[in-house]
Amino acid sequence: MKIVIVGCGKVGESLCEELASEQNDVLVIEKNAQTLERVINKYDISGIVGNGASVDIQRELGVDSADMFIAVTEMDEINIISAVLARQLGAKYTVARVRNPEYSAQLSFVRESLGISLLLNPELSAAQDIARVLRFQSALSVESFAGNRVNLVEVDVEPGSMLANMNLREFRVKFGSVLVCVIHRNDEIIIPSGENFIREGDRIHVTGSAEDMAQFLKKVGRQEKKIRSVMVVGGGKIAYYLMKALEKSRIDMRVIEVREERAALLSQEFPTVEIIHADGTDQDILDEQQLEDYDAFVSLTGVDEENLVMSVYARHKGVRKVITKMSRLEILKVLGDVQIRSIITPKQLVANQIIQFVRARANAQGSNVEALYRLVNNEVEALQFRVKRGSRVCDIPFAQLQTKPNLLIAYIIRGEQLIFPGGNDTLQAHDRVIIVTKNKTFTDLDDILED
């Protein structure tokens, strides 16, 4: 596919890396010449210096023949104008990142009235992710499929856990329709079979219905009391959307924001939330606000290092759920095991959504990608496909299905029925199916089959 990207910031560069590696023809428009040169030298792409909202620049780059046009600059208005112009010039699909809460409240109207294919808000996605993790208090991360009917939950296997040294055949007998999809053990990533064992210290991804997951967590002793209070440091856009997401819950929120004007605005917007004007990166302030009394702590400043230090301190103070916003995960690799578990990366969330959108349109006639999540530092993908009539996977018992290695068929959604697949089960037209794999190039359900 010919893909044009406007803006080479954190999200734009992430997209360049991902989409160029999938054999797409990627072209970039970037205002900063040094940034453009660095990205071109780093990835297999080309581009020009200029304003993505310029018709002349878009024509020069051949946007009229583009399969996909993606605008991810720091300016919402530039992204919207660029996408509208690209659509008028003839780009097949247009994507724009929009972060302003005023626009986000009417995303559907903006998208439909302007003819933009997809509008994305990374801060809103990050807040929704945080809200999900807070609801599954024992989980390190939570992804949802089929309208939240099926969840993929990451948990760690602590010392003394009943899961330690358990064979996966025994796991299936004990926990029924809950499936272990991934085992992350040190630097090893395992897509398991029934012969694998779970070990102490592993981080595992398990999938199942919301009810089954709740029962599983209860059985393994991880169903602690619900989170009733959360302290947030940083009152930016993610905090704003998080307060919106939780305002009808019974969670008591306290937000610490260093900018006086921003704190006053949030206080006016959310009268039921306690807004503190202070420097939340100061440990004395955290102690003064009685950090240790909170069920959860979320660090949302714009500086990774500050978020990391605050999160480590919150764990030291005994806060049982700590969520950390990070833009550069490389920091964690350098520092080693700092006991930071629940990490939110907005740029990766929006990149994943865009890659899902690109994959879903790479083969318009096939069984396309309906949902895509990256797991274990982007080494594993969990994908939801809708099975089209005539697919080669239809009506073959799973025991006879010849699939590629490092792949697991995790769940089938057939109408209102959730099916935990066994060897005699088959896929039928119109099913939705969840695939977990190390392969990062699937665009069609038939891709899972051995050639």
Secondary structure, DSSP 8 states (H G I E B T S, - for coil): -EEEEE--SHHHHHHHHHHHHTT-EEEEEES-HHHHHHHHHHTT-EEEES-TT-HHHHHHHTGGG-SEEEE--S-HHHHHHHHHHHHHHT-SEEEEE---HHHHTTHHHHHHHHT-SEEE-HHHHHHHHHHHHHHSTT-SEEEEETTTTEEEEEEE--TT-TTTTEEHHHHHHHHSS-EEEEEEETTEEE---TT-EE-TT-EEEEEEEHHHHHHHHHHTT-------EEEEE--SHHHHHHHHHHTTSS-EEEEEES-HHHHHHHHHH-TTSEEEES-TTSHHHHHHTTGGG-SEEEE--S-HHHHHHHHHHHHHTT-SEEEEE-S-THHHHHH------EEE-HHHHHHHHHHHHHHHHHSTTS-BEEEEEEETTTTEEEEEEE--TT-TTBT--GGG--B-SSEEEEEEEETTEEE---TT--B-TT-EEEEEES-----BGGGGB--
